[in-house]
């Protein structure tokens, strides 16, 4: 899901849930190809970062995490008519996503449902966008920030863009430039494309990270309208996005309090472990409203030759109308755009490439520009040089969960805390277990082992600490292992510090 909001015509996607969940129909082979390429590329990037032990400050913002889909009706397009949900034949992506499992349960003709589990990829949007910007700079790209007119359509916008580019590469090369039109909802005016329309979305941001992501597809019994509910974690930020709604042709970007209440009510069933506030409620951080740039008939990804007022022919490649599937379509669409660029004759295009620059990716700077959650204390590193500054955060609207924000601490502070816990474990094993596991079964087990003998208590305490810091490192590197460590019952230990509570028997 991607959000677009008009704020002085800037694009705002910080509130996007951003998970890999295909929106493709069973017969849409092109969109399936886009989604598959995104999943495989993102997963490989996560594993590469994990294998190379990439520093947290240089992470891409991608995380492999367990996900669950729940279908309340048996007639959803993912389930039929392509196959039997019991074997997973109804899901086109079953052969390449990790850990795919499906099950079906019948409770009557009108209430049949299926559930699917697999390992998906989740995006911490501000971190990921900053990461992409860094990649553009490292490849020699340059950012030019400007407003383009739309009164004369796409031809007028291209002409204005060409005049702007001339200042950087000269008029001869500017006349051969290619332009990619990825303007979202603005394509409605630029291209006079009346099939482009907004799909309003609203999300609630809460503290904590669930044991698994969850999406529920149901239907209102009275109106027959589809209902979308989802719990999308941001493990690197320690918050979770709750949603949602799909309101077509609704341009309202203000919060609907009634919708927020409905979202929290529906998501409480999907992730009860996040009900850590007063009276077993969510600890709400904020609310985000945005408009998904959808298009009737699907996304438009194609090239078009446009003649300007001087008679020059310019090539424009359109890439808009992806709706809520923008993130999961992105890698596949980018590859198609690259192919379309390659098909343009070489003498008809020029490259906007200045001298190659080196740029260091600083996650702390990224988080400082992310309104969810507010920035940590400033670092001594200089800000990233860019011509596209982000809007300042709004500390009044958001607060930090200190326990979850420890994901942003550097390795030195983690080492200090580990040494501190090891010293405690040597002299008082149950206390060390209590600090990381909370009051629960693990502490009781350690107390009993310590009474039986100091050595068993030591072994158990060090084992619990090992699981805790190992899982914490995995989460920070973007790979979350949902398989429970044997003999550990604390959710906080199993998730590397992402939540307290005692889990059921493994």
ZIDA-V431189 format. One line per field, one symbol per residue. psi: psi as a letter, one per 40 degrees, with the letter a starting at -180 (. if undefined). Layout:
psi: ???
This chain:
psi: hiihihgfeihhedehdgihhheiidegdddddddddddddddddddddddefhideeieeihhihihhhheieeidddifeahddeeeehdedeeiifhhiiihhfidefiiiihiihihihgddddddddddddddeeihhhhihiiedfadddddddddddddedeiddddeeiihhgfebdeddddefgeehiihhihihhiiihidiiihhhahhddeeiihhhihhigdeefiihhiaighifheheihhddddddddddedddgeeegeaiffiighdaihhihhgihheiihgiihhhhaeeeihihhhhgifebeeddeedddddddddddddehideeiihghaihiihhhhddddddehehaiiiiiieiiihhiegiiiiigddeiihhdddeedeiidddddddddddddddddgddddddddeahaddddddddddddidddddddddddddddddddddddeehhhehhhhehehddddefeeiiihiii.
